Amino acid sequence: MRLFDMHCDTLYECENGGHRLLENNLQIDLTRGLRFEKWAQVFAVWMPDTIRGEAAREQCRLMLETAHNKAVDNRLFKIVYDQSDLEHALDNRLCAAILAVEGGSALAGRLDTLNLMAELGVKIITLTWNGSNELGHGCLSGCEDGLTEFGINAVKEMERLNIIPDVSHLNQAGFWDVMKYTNGRIIASHSVSENICSHPRNLTDQQFCAIRDRGGLVGLNLCKEHLGEQTFECLERHFEHYLTLGGEKTVAFGCDFDGTDIPPEWGGIQVMEKIYEYFRRKNYEETLIDRLFFGNCYDFFHSALTSERSMV
């Protein structure tokens, strides 16, 4: 099977726990991931809500540079800047690694930070985590305001730099501001359906359809409190509901490996083979299953990765 996953926190866990990316006891490592026929993975640099300002910017910069060092140390790990990088990695059984930042606090309120991120290969920025930052307010912040003036300017500049806004974790008002002030595609990298499980982190049907209509992506995550039940059956219910909304070309996976607890018997990324077989047993068409696990993400990113390579 082929796998293209839109969200993991593995880089953060490797850096803070001293783990090797090649092989570890986390939920993702290169050894397990490269057992798939093809594997592309969005690696997010997570920004905790406890760090702000220049300290956040510096921590993010250092972790992105660490990612590049890991690409040098692990020839199986290729950071993707453009379409040719994506194709080369997938055709040569390498991990096609797309870099993201989870938390706009990493900008430290400075638009020029976006240029640095673009140079370091960042293709996605999740605008907030659960709390508030200089761009706006997370879904658990308790604030119902939309994007700040800086946040509006930031998403406009991201669009110019071809950095994709990720609305997972963002509150409702912020979400609709992103839709108002940008014209390009957006993603919710790891968000399941509020219709199936009522949780502030989950997407309403209106949000899902807005992302669908922009040609964006929504990634199913494996978080128990978002799913309702941490079972394959419950995951399927979220998938099925997104299909009823015309999401066959929108829904994908953003599992949140190394960012959420999963049952010990699932192990980590290897559980995706079992989930794949589960969907096959449920008699979904092979083309639809492949879209969910790989094709929708591949089509989206192959189109989105149009910027020229920057030198680090």
GUDOBA-389840 format. One record per residue (C-alpha): x, y, z; residue in one letter. Coordinates in Angstrom, 1 decimal, always signed. Example, Ala and Ser with C-alpha at 12.3 -4.5 7.8 and 13.67 -1.06 7.14 Angstrom:
// GUDOBA-389840
<east = +12.3 | north = -4.5 | up = +7.8 | resn = A>
<east = +13.7 | north = -1.1 | up = +7.1 | resn = S>
//
This chain:
// GUDOBA-389840
<east = +0.0 | north = +0.0 | up = +0.0 | resn = M>
<east = +1.0 | north = +3.7 | up = -0.4 | resn = R>
<east = +0.7 | north = +6.2 | up = +2.4 | resn = L>
<east = +0.6 | north = +10.0 | up = +2.4 | resn = F>
<east = +0.0 | north = +11.4 | up = +5.8 | resn = D>
<east = -0.5 | north = +15.1 | up = +6.6 | resn = M>
<east = +0.5 | north = +15.4 | up = +10.2 | resn = H>
<east = +2.9 | north = +14.0 | up = +12.8 | resn = C>
<east = +4.9 | north = +15.5 | up = +15.7 | resn = D>
<east = +7.8 | north = +13.1 | up = +15.4 | resn = T>
<east = +10.5 | north = +15.7 | up = +14.8 | resn = L>
<east = +9.6 | north = +17.5 | up = +18.0 | resn = Y>
<east = +9.6 | north = +14.2 | up = +20.0 | resn = E>
<east = +12.9 | north = +13.1 | up = +18.4 | resn = C>
<east = +14.6 | north = +16.4 | up = +19.3 | resn = E>
<east = +13.3 | north = +16.7 | up = +22.8 | resn = N>
<east = +13.7 | north = +13.0 | up = +23.7 | resn = G>
<east = +17.0 | north = +12.3 | up = +22.0 | resn = G>
<east = +15.5 | north = +9.7 | up = +19.6 | resn = H>
<east = +16.9 | north = +8.7 | up = +16.3 | resn = R>
<east = +14.7 | north = +9.2 | up = +13.3 | resn = L>
<east = +16.0 | north = +6.1 | up = +11.6 | resn = L>
<east = +14.7 | north = +3.7 | up = +14.3 | resn = E>
<east = +13.1 | north = +4.5 | up = +17.7 | resn = N>
<east = +10.3 | north = +3.5 | up = +20.1 | resn = N>
<east = +8.1 | north = +6.4 | up = +19.0 | resn = L>
<east = +5.1 | north = +6.0 | up = +16.7 | resn = Q>
<east = +7.0 | north = +6.9 | up = +13.5 | resn = I>
<east = +10.5 | north = +6.1 | up = +12.3 | resn = D>
<east = +12.0 | north = +5.7 | up = +8.9 | resn = L>
<east = +12.5 | north = +1.9 | up = +9.2 | resn = T>
<east = +8.8 | north = +1.3 | up = +9.7 | resn = R>
<east = +7.5 | north = +4.0 | up = +7.3 | resn = G>
<east = +9.6 | north = +2.9 | up = +4.4 | resn = L>
<east = +8.0 | north = -0.6 | up = +4.5 | resn = R>
<east = +5.2 | north = +1.0 | up = +2.6 | resn = F>
<east = +5.4 | north = +0.9 | up = -1.2 | resn = E>
<east = +5.5 | north = +4.7 | up = -1.2 | resn = K>
<east = +5.6 | north = +7.0 | up = +1.8 | resn = W>
<east = +5.2 | north = +10.8 | up = +2.0 | resn = A>
<east = +4.9 | north = +12.4 | up = +5.4 | resn = Q>
<east = +4.2 | north = +15.9 | up = +6.6 | resn = V>
<east = +6.5 | north = +16.5 | up = +9.6 | resn = F>
<east = +5.3 | north = +19.4 | up = +11.8 | resn = A>
<east = +7.4 | north = +21.4 | up = +14.2 | resn = V>
<east = +5.1 | north = +21.8 | up = +17.1 | resn = W>
<east = +5.0 | north = +25.1 | up = +19.0 | resn = M>
<east = +3.7 | north = +24.7 | up = +22.6 | resn = P>
<east = +1.4 | north = +27.4 | up = +23.9 | resn = D>
<east = +3.9 | north = +28.0 | up = +26.7 | resn = T>
<east = +6.5 | north = +29.7 | up = +24.4 | resn = I>
<east = +6.0 | north = +33.0 | up = +22.7 | resn = R>
<east = +8.0 | north = +35.9 | up = +21.0 | resn = G>
<east = +11.6 | north = +35.6 | up = +19.9 | resn = E>
<east = +12.0 | north = +32.4 | up = +22.0 | resn = A>
<east = +9.3 | north = +30.7 | up = +19.8 | resn = A>
<east = +10.9 | north = +31.9 | up = +16.6 | resn = R>
<east = +14.4 | north = +30.7 | up = +17.7 | resn = E>
<east = +13.1 | north = +27.3 | up = +18.8 | resn = Q>
<east = +11.3 | north = +26.8 | up = +15.5 | resn = C>
<east = +14.3 | north = +27.9 | up = +13.5 | resn = R>
<east = +16.6 | north = +25.5 | up = +15.3 | resn = L>
<east = +14.2 | north = +22.6 | up = +14.9 | resn = M>
<east = +13.8 | north = +23.2 | up = +11.2 | resn = L>
<east = +17.6 | north = +23.3 | up = +10.8 | resn = E>
<east = +17.7 | north = +20.0 | up = +12.8 | resn = T>
<east = +15.3 | north = +18.5 | up = +10.2 | resn = A>
<east = +17.8 | north = +19.5 | up = +7.5 | resn = H>
<east = +20.6 | north = +17.9 | up = +9.4 | resn = N>
<east = +18.6 | north = +14.7 | up = +9.7 | resn = K>
<east = +18.1 | north = +14.7 | up = +6.0 | resn = A>
<east = +21.9 | north = +14.8 | up = +5.6 | resn = V>
<east = +22.4 | north = +12.1 | up = +8.2 | resn = D>
<east = +19.6 | north = +9.9 | up = +6.9 | resn = N>
<east = +19.8 | north = +9.5 | up = +3.2 | resn = R>
<east = +16.4 | north = +7.9 | up = +3.3 | resn = L>
<east = +14.8 | north = +11.2 | up = +4.4 | resn = F>
<east = +14.4 | north = +13.8 | up = +1.7 | resn = K>
<east = +12.9 | north = +17.2 | up = +2.4 | resn = I>
<east = +10.5 | north = +18.2 | up = -0.4 | resn = V>
<east = +10.7 | north = +21.7 | up = -1.9 | resn = Y>
<east = +9.0 | north = +21.1 | up = -5.2 | resn = D>
<east = +7.3 | north = +18.6 | up = -7.5 | resn = Q>
<east = +10.6 | north = +17.0 | up = -8.7 | resn = S>
<east = +11.7 | north = +16.4 | up = -5.1 | resn = D>
<east = +8.4 | north = +14.7 | up = -4.3 | resn = L>
<east = +8.6 | north = +12.5 | up = -7.4 | resn = E>
<east = +12.2 | north = +11.6 | up = -6.8 | resn = H>
<east = +11.7 | north = +10.6 | up = -3.2 | resn = A>
<east = +8.6 | north = +8.4 | up = -4.0 | resn = L>
<east = +10.2 | north = +6.8 | up = -7.1 | resn = D>
<east = +13.3 | north = +5.9 | up = -5.1 | resn = N>
<east = +11.7 | north = +4.5 | up = -1.9 | resn = R>
<east = +12.7 | north = +7.5 | up = +0.2 | resn = L>
<east = +10.6 | north = +9.3 | up = +2.8 | resn = C>
<east = +9.2 | north = +12.3 | up = +1.0 | resn = A>
<east = +9.3 | north = +14.7 | up = +3.9 | resn = A>
<east = +7.2 | north = +17.9 | up = +3.8 | resn = I>
<east = +7.9 | north = +20.4 | up = +6.5 | resn = L>
<east = +5.2 | north = +22.2 | up = +8.5 | resn = A>
<east = +5.0 | north = +24.4 | up = +11.5 | resn = V>
<east = +2.2 | north = +23.8 | up = +14.0 | resn = E>
<east = +1.6 | north = +27.2 | up = +15.7 | resn = G>
<east = +1.9 | north = +30.7 | up = +14.2 | resn = G>
<east = +3.6 | north = +31.8 | up = +17.4 | resn = S>
<east = +6.8 | north = +30.7 | up = +15.6 | resn = A>
<east = +6.5 | north = +34.0 | up = +13.6 | resn = L>
<east = +7.0 | north = +36.0 | up = +16.8 | resn = A>
<east = +4.7 | north = +38.7 | up = +15.3 | resn = G>
<east = +7.2 | north = +39.3 | up = +12.4 | resn = R>
<east = +6.1 | north = +38.9 | up = +8.8 | resn = L>
<east = +9.8 | north = +38.5 | up = +7.7 | resn = D>
<east = +9.9 | north = +35.2 | up = +9.6 | resn = T>
<east = +7.8 | north = +33.8 | up = +6.7 | resn = L>
<east = +10.7 | north = +34.3 | up = +4.3 | resn = N>
<east = +13.0 | north = +32.4 | up = +6.7 | resn = L>
<east = +10.5 | north = +29.6 | up = +6.9 | resn = M>
<east = +10.1 | north = +29.4 | up = +3.1 | resn = A>
<east = +13.9 | north = +29.2 | up = +2.8 | resn = E>
<east = +13.9 | north = +26.3 | up = +5.2 | resn = L>
<east = +11.3 | north = +24.4 | up = +3.2 | resn = G>
<east = +8.2 | north = +25.1 | up = +5.3 | resn = V>
<east = +5.1 | north = +24.4 | up = +3.1 | resn = K>
<east = +2.3 | north = +24.5 | up = +5.7 | resn = I>
<east = +1.7 | north = +26.6 | up = +8.8 | resn = I>
<east = -1.0 | north = +25.6 | up = +11.3 | resn = T>
<east = -2.1 | north = +29.1 | up = +12.4 | resn = L>
<east = -2.6 | north = +28.3 | up = +16.0 | resn = T>
<east = -2.4 | north = +25.5 | up = +18.4 | resn = W>
<east = -5.2 | north = +25.3 | up = +21.1 | resn = N>
<east = -4.5 | north = +28.7 | up = +22.7 | resn = G>
<east = -4.1 | north = +32.3 | up = +21.3 | resn = S>
<east = -1.1 | north = +33.7 | up = +19.6 | resn = N>
<east = -0.2 | north = +36.8 | up = +17.5 | resn = E>
<east = -2.2 | north = +35.6 | up = +14.5 | resn = L>
<east = -5.4 | north = +34.5 | up = +16.2 | resn = G>
<east = -7.1 | north = +32.2 | up = +18.7 | resn = H>
<east = -7.2 | north = +28.4 | up = +19.0 | resn = G>
<east = -10.4 | north = +26.4 | up = +19.5 | resn = C>
<east = -9.7 | north = +26.0 | up = +23.2 | resn = L>
<east = -8.6 | north = +29.5 | up = +23.9 | resn = S>
<east = -12.0 | north = +30.7 | up = +25.1 | resn = G>
<east = -11.8 | north = +33.7 | up = +22.7 | resn = C>
<east = -14.3 | north = +34.0 | up = +20.0 | resn = E>
<east = -12.5 | north = +36.8 | up = +18.1 | resn = D>
<east = -11.2 | north = +36.2 | up = +14.6 | resn = G>
<east = -7.7 | north = +36.7 | up = +13.2 | resn = L>
<east = -5.8 | north = +39.7 | up = +14.4 | resn = T>
<east = -4.6 | north = +42.4 | up = +12.0 | resn = E>
<east = -1.2 | north = +40.7 | up = +12.0 | resn = F>
<east = -2.9 | north = +37.3 | up = +11.4 | resn = G>
<east = -4.7 | north = +38.7 | up = +8.3 | resn = I>
<east = -1.5 | north = +40.1 | up = +7.0 | resn = N>
<east = +0.3 | north = +36.9 | up = +7.7 | resn = A>
<east = -2.2 | north = +34.7 | up = +5.8 | resn = V>
<east = -2.0 | north = +37.1 | up = +2.8 | resn = K>
<east = +1.8 | north = +36.9 | up = +2.9 | resn = E>
<east = +1.7 | north = +33.1 | up = +3.2 | resn = M>
<east = -0.4 | north = +33.0 | up = +0.1 | resn = E>
<east = +2.2 | north = +35.1 | up = -1.8 | resn = R>
<east = +4.9 | north = +32.7 | up = -0.6 | resn = L>
<east = +2.9 | north = +29.6 | up = -1.5 | resn = N>
<east = +2.8 | north = +28.5 | up = +2.2 | resn = I>
<east = -0.5 | north = +26.7 | up = +2.8 | resn = I>
<east = -2.7 | north = +27.8 | up = +5.8 | resn = P>
<east = -3.7 | north = +24.9 | up = +8.0 | resn = D>
<east = -6.9 | north = +25.6 | up = +10.0 | resn = V>
<east = -6.7 | north = +22.6 | up = +12.4 | resn = S>
<east = -6.9 | north = +24.0 | up = +16.0 | resn = H>
<east = -8.2 | north = +27.4 | up = +14.8 | resn = L>
<east = -11.4 | north = +28.7 | up = +16.3 | resn = N>
<east = -14.5 | north = +29.3 | up = +14.2 | resn = Q>
<east = -14.2 | north = +33.0 | up = +13.7 | resn = A>
<east = -10.5 | north = +32.6 | up = +12.7 | resn = G>
<east = -11.5 | north = +29.9 | up = +10.2 | resn = F>
<east = -14.0 | north = +32.1 | up = +8.4 | resn = W>
<east = -11.5 | north = +35.0 | up = +8.4 | resn = D>
<east = -9.0 | north = +32.7 | up = +6.6 | resn = V>
<east = -11.7 | north = +32.0 | up = +4.0 | resn = M>
<east = -12.4 | north = +35.8 | up = +3.7 | resn = K>
<east = -8.9 | north = +37.1 | up = +3.4 | resn = Y>
<east = -7.3 | north = +34.4 | up = +1.2 | resn = T>
<east = -8.2 | north = +32.9 | up = -2.2 | resn = N>
<east = -6.1 | north = +29.8 | up = -2.4 | resn = G>
<east = -6.5 | north = +26.3 | up = -1.1 | resn = R>
<east = -6.4 | north = +25.6 | up = +2.6 | resn = I>
<east = -6.2 | north = +22.4 | up = +4.6 | resn = I>
<east = -7.3 | north = +21.0 | up = +8.0 | resn = A>
<east = -4.4 | north = +18.6 | up = +8.3 | resn = S>
<east = -5.8 | north = +16.6 | up = +11.2 | resn = H>
<east = -9.5 | north = +17.2 | up = +11.9 | resn = S>
<east = -12.4 | north = +14.8 | up = +12.0 | resn = V>
<east = -16.1 | north = +15.6 | up = +11.9 | resn = S>
<east = -18.1 | north = +17.6 | up = +14.6 | resn = E>
<east = -21.2 | north = +15.9 | up = +13.2 | resn = N>
<east = -20.0 | north = +12.5 | up = +14.4 | resn = I>
<east = -18.3 | north = +13.7 | up = +17.6 | resn = C>
<east = -19.0 | north = +17.1 | up = +19.1 | resn = S>
<east = -15.7 | north = +18.6 | up = +20.1 | resn = H>
<east = -14.3 | north = +22.1 | up = +19.5 | resn = P>
<east = -11.4 | north = +20.7 | up = +17.5 | resn = R>
<east = -13.6 | north = +19.0 | up = +15.0 | resn = N>
<east = -14.9 | north = +20.5 | up = +11.7 | resn = L>
<east = -18.5 | north = +21.5 | up = +11.2 | resn = T>
<east = -20.1 | north = +20.4 | up = +7.9 | resn = D>
<east = -20.0 | north = +24.0 | up = +6.7 | resn = Q>
<east = -16.3 | north = +24.2 | up = +7.4 | resn = Q>
<east = -15.6 | north = +20.9 | up = +5.6 | resn = F>
<east = -17.6 | north = +22.0 | up = +2.6 | resn = C>
<east = -15.8 | north = +25.3 | up = +2.4 | resn = A>
<east = -12.4 | north = +23.5 | up = +2.3 | resn = I>
<east = -13.8 | north = +21.1 | up = -0.3 | resn = R>
<east = -15.0 | north = +23.9 | up = -2.5 | resn = D>
<east = -11.5 | north = +25.5 | up = -2.3 | resn = R>
<east = -9.9 | north = +22.3 | up = -3.5 | resn = G>
<east = -8.3 | north = +21.7 | up = -0.1 | resn = G>
<east = -7.8 | north = +18.7 | up = +2.1 | resn = L>
<east = -9.0 | north = +17.4 | up = +5.4 | resn = V>
<east = -7.0 | north = +14.7 | up = +7.3 | resn = G>
<east = -8.6 | north = +12.1 | up = +9.5 | resn = L>
<east = -6.7 | north = +11.9 | up = +12.8 | resn = N>
<east = -6.5 | north = +9.1 | up = +15.4 | resn = L>
<east = -7.1 | north = +11.1 | up = +18.6 | resn = C>
<east = -9.6 | north = +9.4 | up = +20.9 | resn = K>
<east = -11.3 | north = +12.5 | up = +22.2 | resn = E>
<east = -11.8 | north = +13.8 | up = +18.7 | resn = H>
<east = -13.0 | north = +10.5 | up = +17.2 | resn = L>
<east = -15.4 | north = +9.6 | up = +20.1 | resn = G>
<east = -14.1 | north = +6.1 | up = +20.2 | resn = E>
<east = -10.6 | north = +5.0 | up = +19.2 | resn = Q>
<east = -11.7 | north = +2.2 | up = +16.9 | resn = T>
<east = -11.5 | north = +1.5 | up = +13.2 | resn = F>
<east = -15.3 | north = +1.5 | up = +13.1 | resn = E>
<east = -15.5 | north = +5.0 | up = +14.5 | resn = C>
<east = -12.8 | north = +6.2 | up = +12.1 | resn = L>
<east = -14.9 | north = +4.8 | up = +9.3 | resn = E>
<east = -18.0 | north = +6.7 | up = +10.6 | resn = R>
<east = -16.1 | north = +10.0 | up = +10.2 | resn = H>
<east = -14.9 | north = +9.0 | up = +6.8 | resn = F>
<east = -18.4 | north = +8.0 | up = +5.7 | resn = E>
<east = -19.8 | north = +11.3 | up = +6.9 | resn = H>
<east = -17.2 | north = +13.2 | up = +4.9 | resn = Y>
<east = -18.2 | north = +11.1 | up = +1.8 | resn = L>
<east = -21.8 | north = +12.2 | up = +2.2 | resn = T>
<east = -20.6 | north = +15.8 | up = +1.9 | resn = L>
<east = -18.9 | north = +15.0 | up = -1.4 | resn = G>
<east = -15.5 | north = +14.6 | up = +0.1 | resn = G>
<east = -14.1 | north = +11.7 | up = -1.9 | resn = E>
<east = -11.4 | north = +14.0 | up = -3.3 | resn = K>
<east = -11.0 | north = +16.0 | up = -0.1 | resn = T>
<east = -10.6 | north = +13.5 | up = +2.8 | resn = V>
<east = -7.2 | north = +12.0 | up = +3.5 | resn = A>
<east = -5.2 | north = +11.1 | up = +6.6 | resn = F>
<east = -3.4 | north = +13.4 | up = +9.1 | resn = G>
<east = -3.0 | north = +10.8 | up = +11.9 | resn = C>
<east = -1.2 | north = +13.0 | up = +14.4 | resn = D>
<east = +1.3 | north = +10.3 | up = +15.2 | resn = F>
<east = +3.6 | north = +11.2 | up = +18.1 | resn = D>
<east = +1.1 | north = +13.9 | up = +18.9 | resn = G>
<east = -1.7 | north = +11.8 | up = +20.4 | resn = T>
<east = -1.9 | north = +8.6 | up = +22.4 | resn = D>
<east = -3.0 | north = +5.4 | up = +20.6 | resn = I>
<east = -3.7 | north = +1.9 | up = +21.8 | resn = P>
<east = -0.5 | north = +0.0 | up = +22.5 | resn = P>
<east = -1.5 | north = -2.8 | up = +20.1 | resn = E>
<east = -1.6 | north = -0.3 | up = +17.3 | resn = W>
<east = +2.1 | north = +0.4 | up = +17.8 | resn = G>
<east = +2.5 | north = +3.3 | up = +15.5 | resn = G>
<east = +2.5 | north = +4.0 | up = +11.8 | resn = I>
<east = +2.4 | north = +0.3 | up = +11.1 | resn = Q>
<east = -1.3 | north = +0.3 | up = +12.1 | resn = V>
<east = -2.1 | north = +2.0 | up = +8.8 | resn = M>
<east = -1.7 | north = -1.4 | up = +7.1 | resn = E>
<east = -4.4 | north = -2.8 | up = +9.4 | resn = K>
<east = -6.7 | north = +0.2 | up = +8.8 | resn = I>
<east = -6.1 | north = -0.2 | up = +5.0 | resn = Y>
<east = -7.1 | north = -3.9 | up = +5.2 | resn = E>
<east = -10.1 | north = -3.0 | up = +7.3 | resn = Y>
<east = -11.4 | north = -0.6 | up = +4.6 | resn = F>
<east = -10.7 | north = -3.3 | up = +2.0 | resn = R>
<east = -12.8 | north = -5.8 | up = +3.9 | resn = R>
<east = -15.7 | north = -3.2 | up = +4.0 | resn = K>
<east = -15.8 | north = -3.4 | up = +0.2 | resn = N>
<east = -14.9 | north = +0.2 | up = -0.6 | resn = Y>
<east = -13.6 | north = +0.6 | up = -4.1 | resn = E>
<east = -9.8 | north = +0.3 | up = -4.4 | resn = E>
<east = -9.6 | north = +3.6 | up = -6.1 | resn = T>
<east = -11.4 | north = +5.3 | up = -3.2 | resn = L>
<east = -9.2 | north = +3.6 | up = -0.6 | resn = I>
<east = -6.1 | north = +4.7 | up = -2.5 | resn = D>
<east = -7.4 | north = +8.2 | up = -2.7 | resn = R>
<east = -7.9 | north = +8.2 | up = +1.1 | resn = L>
<east = -4.5 | north = +6.8 | up = +1.9 | resn = F>
<east = -2.4 | north = +8.4 | up = -0.8 | resn = F>
<east = -4.0 | north = +9.8 | up = -4.0 | resn = G>
<east = -5.8 | north = +12.9 | up = -2.7 | resn = N>
<east = -2.7 | north = +14.2 | up = -0.8 | resn = C>
<east = -0.4 | north = +13.4 | up = -3.8 | resn = Y>
<east = -2.7 | north = +15.2 | up = -6.3 | resn = D>
<east = -3.0 | north = +18.2 | up = -3.9 | resn = F>
<east = +0.7 | north = +18.6 | up = -3.1 | resn = F>
<east = +1.9 | north = +17.8 | up = -6.6 | resn = H>
<east = +0.0 | north = +20.8 | up = -7.7 | resn = S>
<east = +0.8 | north = +23.0 | up = -4.7 | resn = A>
<east = +4.6 | north = +22.4 | up = -4.7 | resn = L>
<east = +5.3 | north = +24.9 | up = -7.5 | resn = T>
<east = +7.7 | north = +27.2 | up = -5.9 | resn = S>
<east = +11.4 | north = +27.1 | up = -6.9 | resn = E>
<east = +13.9 | north = +25.6 | up = -4.5 | resn = R>
<east = +15.4 | north = +28.0 | up = -1.9 | resn = S>
<east = +18.9 | north = +27.6 | up = -0.7 | resn = M>
<east = +19.3 | north = +27.0 | up = +3.0 | resn = V>
//
